[in-house]
Amino acid sequence: MKLNYLSLVGLALSCLYIVISIFTMDLQFDASNQLTRKFQQQYGSVAYKTIFLIITYLGFPVIPCIPLIPLLVLKDKWVPFKICFLFALASYIIGLNKIIYGGPRPWWAEADIKVFMQCSVTDYGRPSGHAFISLYAFLVLFQYYIYEDHSKSFAERVLTHEIEIEDYDYERSSEESTPGTPYLDRQKKVQKVSTLQRPEILEWSTRKTLWLATGIITCILIGISRIYLGAHSFEQILLGWSYGIITYIVTAHWLDGKIDSIILYFLDGRHRSRNLQILIMATTFYLLALTLPIIILAATDSARAASKQFWLANMIKQCGIYTEHNPIDATSLYLCVTIALPFAAVIGLMFAKTNIMITSETLGLTKLIARKLVAALMFTAIAGVFINLPKSGFVMFYLVNLNLSLFFVVMAGYLLLPKVYGWMRLSEGYHLEVTDKSTRLLNDD
């Protein structure tokens, strides 16, 4: 998707603010804390606290969880699947940024700034995760459900055609060839190639204007609520919005078509001749992405040790003693575990024999409800097993308990759950090819 002028302006302003904040973040943080003190003193009633808590919960978890509803309910899952895929990448990015910046929250640094019912907020404060994910989620949801026309189903949009390719057999020899020289056996083959029709852009209307205005106002209110609650400074909010805009442009604009192509590549079977290479490559990048936050934490631990002790003392003063040894690093690290989801999706698509993008239209309501219950029981059981494995610290909890829990829950949805549906007679239609026929021989000269 090409960038429009508004996106280019947003990208430029976001990059500019990120650079400016590097040199002014401490000044902005102090100025924001003065504003927060006055804000809390003037509007410290129970009614205001309740209102701002409701608003802040819109930023997380309400808005980011919206795509899960169509993913679970709709029979055509292409759009919500891709949105959840992007959200998982975005969540990892914000978690990684928090570890890189390592900035405090206002209620850690200033004893007279209160934290209202937010004692669970112990990850690093810079940049704001609520500001990042609320703006990113709104922009992505607006694009896919309001701005673009996705009324056509996945099956209608996928176009599959065949192309001729030439393949060479370097191992076959011939009497006509010079001794010691490999004979090139040229073969013509046909390979399936799938493409996805790009959605049409709906004309601008009052509906789009209302949704856009509502989203912008909601994101601004979420940012204000974080300042009021003592969870973030306005600099951290602006930084979160800046990274949210950049991440949106990169993932939903530049990578949008590429993600479609990757998913189609697995669905139409072209990957089968390279399964091992793809698996090694995906696993390597997955492990690198999983360990990168740990490496950054280890590299910055000594420089932040004194500050973290001071911040922890303020946490204990306001919220009591924490049972976890290092709640700041631990919670920040846990945010990065979402990287397991996109890699589990890619690897799951490699070995899946059922097209999970589509649920058969012939399934009745009773079977659909039964499928949801079976899936919920299976996923809960898998998560329960891994979450309760013994752990020796927050790093191992991140690497083993949380990571494997997410990874195998997603993998079960691709591989194990379709088999269970088959055994229970809750499955009908829509299977991927199970044999390697992504290419077939035309002739052999």
N, C-alpha and C positions, 0 to 999 in steps of 0.2 A: 504494500500500500504506500502511495506517495505521500510525503508530508505536505500539509497545507501551510499557509503563511502563519496561522495561529499556532500551529505546532512548532514551527521554526522559532517563533518569538518566545514561546514557552521554554523551548530547549535552550535558547541563548540566555534568557534571564535566569534560568535555573543554574546553568553552569557559572554565570557571573556571580550569583549569590554564594555558591559553594566556595568560590575563590575568595570572595570578600570575607566570608565567615571565618576562614582560616586565620585571618589577621585580627578579627574583631570579636571573636566568640566570647572571650572573657568579659569584655566591656558590655556586650549585649546581654550576657548572662546576669551580670550584676544589676543592670538597668531593669531587666525583666523581673528580678526578685523583688525590687522595690515596688514594682507594679502589683505583683502577686500579694505582697503584704497588705497594701491598701485595698485590693480587691477582696481579700478574705475578711478584713476587718469591717468593710462596709457592707458586704453581702455574706455574712456568716451564719444566717439563719438556717434552720433545718429544711425549709422549703427550697432555698437556693441550692443547698447541698444535694437534695434529692433530684432537682431539675438537672443540674450539671452532671450528676452521676448517670442519669438516664441518657443524656446526650452523649457522654463519653462512651457508654456501652454500645451506641450506634456505630462508633468508629471501630470498635472491636468488642464483642465478636459478631454483632448483627450483620453489618454490611458484607464483610468477607465471607460469611457463611451462606449468603443468599444463593450462590451458584449450586450449592449442595442440594437445594430443593428441586430444581429442574433435573439435576443429574440423577436423583433418586426417583423422580416421578415421571418425567417424560420418557416416551419410548424411543424417540430420536435423541441421542445423547451427544452428538458431535459438538455443538456449541458449548453446552455446559462443561463437557469434558475438557475442551481446550481452555476455557476460562479457569477451571480448577488447576489445570496444568500450569498456566501462567501465574496463578496466585501462589502456587508452591514455590516457583522460582523467585517471585517477588518477596515472599516471606524470608527466604534464605538470604536475599540481598540485604534486607533491612537488618537481619540478625548479624550478618558479617560486618555491616557498616557500624553497628553499635560496638562491636568488639574492636574495630579499627580506631574509632574515635575515643571510646572509653570515657565519655563525659558523665558528670554527676547529674542527678535530678535536684531541683530546687530544695525539696524537703530533706535531702541528705546534707546539703551544704549550708543551709541556714536553719538554725534551731527554732526560730520564731515563725517559720513557714510550716503550716499544718498540712498533713496528708489526710484527706477525708475518705475513709473507708477504702483506701488503696494501698494497704500495707503489703499486698501481694506483689506490688510493682517494685521488683528488685533488680531488674536488668538495667544496663546502662541507659542513660537518658538522652544521649545525643547520637543520631537524630531521633525525632519522635516517631515511634512505630505506629501510633494511632493516626498521626497526620499523614504519614507515608501510605499506610494501607487503606485508609478511608478514601483519600484522593485517588490512589491507583485503582481501587476497586470500583469507585464511581465511574472513572473514565473508561475502564474496560467494559463495565456493564452497559454504560451509555452507548459505547461503540457497537457492541454486538446485539443489543436488544432494542435500541432506539434509533441509532444513526444508520445502521445497515439493515437491509431487508433479508432476514434469514427465514422467511416463510417457506421456502423450498426445503424439503427434507434432505437429509444426508444422501439417501439413495438417488434422489433426483439430481443432485448436484454433482455426483461422482460420474465422470466420463472415463470409460475404459476403452482403450484401443490397442491395437497390436502394431509393432514396428519390426522391420527386418533388421537383424544384426548379423555381423560376420564373426565367426569364432574360429580360432586356429588351434590345431592339435600339434604341439611341438614334439610330442613323444613318438608319434607314429612315423615309421620310416618306410621308404620305398626303394625298389630296385633301381628306379630311375635316378635317385638322388646320389650325389657324390658321397663316397664312403666317408663317414665321420661328420657329415653335414646333416642336421635335422631337416626332415621333409615337412613343409608346412601344409597340413591338410585343412583346406578351407571349407568351412561348413556354413550354410545359411540357416539361421534360426529365427524364430518369431518370439518376441517377448512382449508381455502385457505391460502397459504403462497406464496408470490412472492419474487423472488430474481432477481438481475440484474447481467447479465454476465459482468465480468470485461473486460475492453478493452485490446486488445493486445498492446504490446509495439513495436512500429515501429523500425526497425533496424536503427542504426546511419548512417547518410548520409550527403552529402554536404549541403542539404537543412537545416537540423537541425543545422549544424555548422554555416551557414550563419545567421539563425534566432537568434541563441544564441549570436553570436558575435554582431549582430545589436542591440539586446536588452541590452546587457551589456554596449556597447558604449553609447547608448541612455540614460541609467540610470546615467552613469557617467557625461554626458553632462548636464543632468537635475540638478544633484547635483552642478556642477560648476556654472550653471546659477543662482541657488539660492544664492550662495556665492557672485557672482558678483552683483546681484540685492540688496544686503544688507538684504535679507530676513532671511538668516541662516548662522551660522558658520559651519566650516567643522566638528566640533564635533557633531553638531545637525544633519548634513547629515549622518555621520557614525552611529549615534544612530538610525536614521530613517531606514537606511538599515538593521541594526541589528535586530530591532523589525520586519521589513518586512520579513526577512528570517525566524525568529522564528514563526511568524504568518502563513507564508506559510507552513512550515513543520507541524505545528499543525493542520491547517484546511484542506489543500489539501492532506496531507499524512495520518495522524492519524484519522481525522474525515471524510475523503472522503467516505469510505464505510458506515460509520454510518449515514451520511446524506442521502445516497441512501436508506438505510434501513428505515429511518424515513419517507421519502417521499412515498416509496412503502407501508409502513404500513398504511398510510392514503388512498392511491389510491385503494388498494385492499379491503378496508372496515373492516379490523380487529379492527380498533379503535372504532367502533360504540358502542360496549358494554361498553366502558369506556369513553365515550365522556365527561361526567361531570368531572370526575377525571382529565382527560388530560387538559380540559379547565381551571380548577382551578390551576393546576400546571403551565401551560403555562402563565396564567395571573399573577400569583405570581412572577415568574422569570422575566417576562416582566416589572412589576412595580419596582422590585428591581433594574434591570438594568437601568431603566429610571431615578430612583432617586439617584443612586450611585454617578454620577457626581456632583449632587447638594450637597450631603452630603460632598464630598471632597472639593468642593468650599467653603462651609460654614466653614469647619474645618481649611482651610488654609488662609482664607481671612485676618485675622488680621496680620498674619506673613508677608503677601505680600503687605499690604496696602501702605506702604511708597514707595516701589519699583514701584508699579503700578502708583502712582502719578507722579513719575519721568519719567516713560516710556510714560505715557499719554502726559506729557508736550512736549516731543520730537515729538510725533505724531502730536500734534497741530502745532508745529513749522514748520514741513515739509509739512503737508497736510491740515491744516486748522482745524476748530473746528468741533468736531463730535457731531451729534445730539443725539446719543445714550449715555445713562448715563455711562455705563460700557462696552465699546467695547471689552476689553480684555477677561473678563470672559464670556461675552455674546457670542462672536463668537466661543470661545473654547467650550462652552456648546452646541452650535448648531450643532457641528460636531457629537455629541453623539446621535443625534436624529435618525440616521440611524438604531438604534436598533429596531425601530418600524417595519422595513421592514421584517426581518426574522420571528418575532413573528406574524405579520399579515399574512405571507405566511403559517405558521404552522396552525394557527386558520382558515384561509381560506380553507386549504385543508381538515380540519375536517368536514366542512359543505358544501363543494362544491358537486354539483351533475353532473358537467361536467368536463371531463378530460382536463384541460387547457394545459397539456403537449403536446397535439397533436391537430393540426388544420386539419380538413378533407381535403383529397386530391381532393374531388369532387367540392370544392368551386372554382368558377371562379375568374378571376382577378378583375372584377367589384365588386363582393361581398367582396373580400379581402380588396380592397381600401375603400369600404363603412364601413367595420368593423373598420378599422383604424381610420377613421374620427369620427365615433360614439364614439369609445373609447377615442379619444383625447378630444372630447367635454365633455364627461362625467367626465373624470379625471380633466379637467380644471375647470369645474363647482364645483366639490367637493373640490378641493384645494382652489379655490377662496372663497368658503364659510368659510372654517376654517381659512385661512390666514387672513381674514378680520374681524374675531371675535374680540371684544374688548379685550385689554390686559392691564395688570397693571404693567408690568415690563418684563425684558428679561427672567426671570425664567418661568413666566406664558406663555410667547410667545413660549418657548421651550416645556413646558408640554402640552399646549393646541393647539395653532395654528399650529406649525410645526409638533408635534407628531401626533395629530389627523388627520392632512392633509395627511401625509404619510400613516398612518394606514388605513384610510377609502378609500383612493385611491386604495391601494392594495386589500383590502377586496372587493371593488366593482368589481375588475377584476375577482375574484373567484365566487362571488355570484350574483351581480346585472347585470353585463355586459352579461353573458350568457343568462339571462332571456330576456334582451333587444334584443339580437341577435335573440332569438326565436320569439319574437313578430314581429320583422321586417323581418323575414324569411331570416336571414343571417347566420343561424346555421344548420349544418348537421352532424349527427353522433357523435361518441365518447362520450358516457355518462357513468358516474359511476353508480353503482347500487344504487338505491334510497331506497331500503328496507333493513332491517337488515338481510341479509342472509350470513354474513361472516362465520357463522357456521350453519350447518344443521344437524338434528338428523338422525343417522343411525338406531338405534334401542333402545328400552326402555325395559329393562329386569324387 
